[in-house]
Amino acid sequence: MSDRMAAARGAPDPNPLVEACDLHKYFHDAGKEVRVLTGLSLSVGAGEEVAIIGQSGVGKSTLLHILGSLERPSSGTVRFEGRDLFSLDESALAAFRNLKLGFVFQFHYLLGDFTALENVMMPALIARMPEREARARAEEILELVGLADKTERRPAELSGGEQQRVAVARAVVLRPKMVLADEPTGNLDPHTADEVHELFHRLNRELGITLIIATHNERLTRSMDRALRLKEGKLFEEFSR
């Protein structure tokens, strides 16, 4: 890809689900300023599947954290359904994340003392959903991800792929508008990774969930609607279907 390629601005959606404008992110390390994002902009429409690719250490995780309001940019704005996220206080941001977003990481971060069902119920209980409803919702999602027969298993009793499926189910139990996934199949063998990829696509098709996935996996990247390469603090379009 040529360095002369214009920085990607995303799909020309007049009403994007999420829109980042002129994001900058700086860190200070040993007295030196490290620039991670340098005027990055991005627009993603509802129902899109977008891959963020790039070398390790270029800031893919940082970008996802900012889009998910887990981390604040040094400057710039992120709007979700037109609302400026970083104008909200921490309590409102926490409620937003729990209700509107799902997060999936390379490591599943399941609670080892809880069953698969209890792990998936957790976001619903945090949102003060009645326990009976939370249980029914979790059972429905676990069936969707192919684990209806593993609801009472604890993480240590599940394979790596099954653990990641539970993590995905937990991320979508509240039917979020968007899922942000950071190297979600990085620890899985190729066959299991492909199964998790197909699961993401099913959730997109059947639940209409927007996906933004940071990945090194070429097969997953090629299966997405768009791929954007993060380089020198900005996004460049790799391909768009």
N, C-alpha and C positions, 0 to 999 in steps of 0.2 A: 504494500500500500504506500502510495506516495505521501511524503510529508506535506505536500502542497494541498492535499485534500482538505476541504473546509471542515471545521469542527462541526460535529453532528449536533443538530438542534432537535432531533427527534421527529416523530411523525407529525404531519401538519394537521393535528386535531385541534379545532377551535375551542374545544372544551375538554382539555386533557384531565385524566384522573389525577396525575401527579406532574408537577412542573417545577424544575429547579432552574434558577436563573442566576448566572454569574457567581457560581460558588467558588469561594477561596477557602483553603484550609492550610494553616501553617502550624508547625510544631517547632519547639525549641529544644535542641539536643546539644548538650555540652556547650552552651552559649551560642550555637549556630542556629539560624533559622532554616528549617526544612519545609519546602513548599510541596504540598501533596496535590492539592487541587488549585488550578490557576485560571479561574474564570470559566468553569465548566457549566454548561447548560444542557438541559435534558427535558423532553416532553414525552410522556407515555400515556396512551389512550386506554380507556377501560377495555379489558379483555385481551390486551396485547401480551405477547410472550417475548421478552427482551433479554438477551445474553450480554453480560458485561465481561469482556475478555481483556487480557493483558498480562504482562510479566508479573511474577511475584514481587510484591513490595511497591507497586505503582499506585496503590490507593483504592483498590476495588472494595475492600472491606470498609474502609473509611467512607467511601461514597454510599454504600448500603446503609451504614450506620446513620449518616446524615439524612438520607431519604426516609429512614424509619424513625427519625427524631431521637435516636439513641445518643447522638452526638451533635453538638451545634457547630455550624460552620464558622470560620473566622469572619466571613462576610458573605452576603448573598441571601437568597430566599428560597424556600421550598413551600410550594402551595399544594394542598391536597383537596380536591374538589373545590378549588378556589379559595381555600382558607389558608392563611399564612401560619404555618405550624409554629414557628419560633416566636410568634406573638402570644402564644398560649403559655400559661404558667405550668409548672412541673406536674401538678395534679391533673390538669386538663390534658397534658401530653400523655401521661400514663393511661388515662381513660381512652384516649384516642388510639394508642398503640394496641391496647387490649381488644378494642371493639372493631377497629378498621384494618389492622395489619396482622399478618402472621409471619413468624421468623423461623427459618430452618438453617441450621449451621452444619459444618462438617462433622462436628461432634454432637451427638444427639441431646446431651444434657438432660436425660430422663432422670427422674427421682427413683433411686434404686430400691427404696423400701416400699414403693407403691406399685400396684399392678398397672398393666397397660391401660386398662379402663380408667383407673384413678388418675394416671398421668394425663390422659386426654381430657378428662373432666375439669382439670385444674383451672384453665382460663375461664370456663363458664362459671365455676364457683367464685373465682375472683371478681367476676362481673355481677355477682350476687344473683345468679340464676338459681331457682329452686333446685334442690339436689335431684329430685326425680326427673325434672326436665333436662338437667345437665347430664344425667346418666343416659337418658334416652338419646340425647344428641350425640354423646360420645359413642354409644353402641352403633348408631347409624353411620357415623364417620369411620369407625373401625371396620365395619362391614364393607364400606366403600373402598377402603384401602386393602381389603383382602385379609383382614385379621379377625374376623368374627369369632373364630375358634381359639383365639389367643388372648381374650380380654382379661383373664385372671392370671396371666403369666407376668412375672416381674422381668425387668430388663435383662438380668443375667441369664434368664431362661429363654431368651430370644436370640436369633442370629443377628449379625450386623445389619443386614437388609431389613429384617423385621423391626429392629430398634429404630431405624431411620423412618420406616413407615409409621411407626407410632409417633415419632417426632413430627412428621408431616400431618398426621391426623390431629395432633394437638394444635398445630399451627392453624388449622382450618376449621376447628370445631365451632367457632363462632361465625362462620361464613364471612371471613374478612373480604374487603374489596381487593386487597393486594397481598401477595406473599413475596417476601424478600428472602432469597436463599443464597448463602455464602458457601461455595464449594460443597454442595449437599451430598455429592457422591464421591468425594475425594478419598474416602477410606474404604470404598467398596470395590469388589472385583468387577470386571467389565460386564458380566451377565447380570449381576445384581444391580449395578448402576443403570443398565438399560431398563430394568424393571421399574426403578424409581423414576427415571426419566418419563416413562410412559404414564406413571402415576401422576406426575405433575401435569402432563398434557390432558389426562382425563379430568383432573380437577379444573383445569382451564375450560375444557369443553362443557362439562356437566354443571359446574357451579359458577362459571363466568369469572373466575378469579384471575386477576392480572398477575403476571409473573415477571419479576426481575431477578435474574440469577447470575451471580458471579461464578465463573467456572473456567477451568482449564480443559474440560472434557470436550473434545472436538465433535463427538457424536451428538452430545446434547446441544452444543452450539449450532450445529447444522440443522437441528430440528426446530429451532426457534423462529419466530417471525422476523426478528431483527437481531443483529449482532453489532455491538458498539465496542471499539477498542479504546481503552484508557491508556493514554500516552502523554507524557509531559504535562499532566494535570488537566487534560481536556479529553473529550470523547470524539472519536472519528468513526464514521460509519463503515463497517466491514461489509455488510450486506443487508438488504431489506427485501422481503418478498412482496 
